[in-house]
Amino acid sequence: MSDRWVLDASVAGAYFFPEQWSDAANAFFRSAPPLAAPDLIFAELASLAAKKVRRGEAPLRESVSAVTALRELLSDIEPCAGLAPRAFNLAAVHGFSAYDALYLALAEAEDTFVVTADARLVQRAQAVGLSTLVRLLGESPPRESAS
């Protein structure tokens, strides 16, 4: 298993903006391993930040800073184009959104898992036998089995 994990936009959002998972996200980033993400994460965080600004939940300046600072959290950014065929399959066969499937496809390709604050994503992965590809923020990572 890779020592690099895949970062989901829900964790990044909880890190940059006050939310239910913010304490867990802050704790996570204090000792986070190297993190990768599909380039989609930038659009997802920008969308979240824009919604928060429009709703009056976050100031514009801090939101711009969050979108800009996201790059610093990642050791690797993967283009969606190479992940799209597998993501399509995961979405079509198992009912994930194409967005979630991009994170899962990257985790699968990297032999690691997605760290997420999205309990529904974790439940869906468990329901279709893909629980090894996701970890809910705050859960312990899987341990390597001794051979």
NORTA-V271635 format. One record per run of one state. SS is the DSSP state (H for helix, E for strand, C for the rest). FROM is the first residue (numbers start at 1). TO is the last residue. If there is no record, write none. Layout:
ss = <SS	SS>
from = <FROM	FROM>
to = <TO	TO>
This chain:
ss = <C	E	C	H	C	H	C	E	C	H	C	H	C	E	C	H	C	H	C	E	C	H	C	H	E	C>
from = <1	5	8	9	17	22	31	35	39	40	55	60	74	76	79	80	95	98	111	114	117	119	128	131	134	137>
to = <4	7	8	16	21	30	34	38	39	54	59	73	75	78	79	94	97	110	113	116	118	127	130	133	136	147>
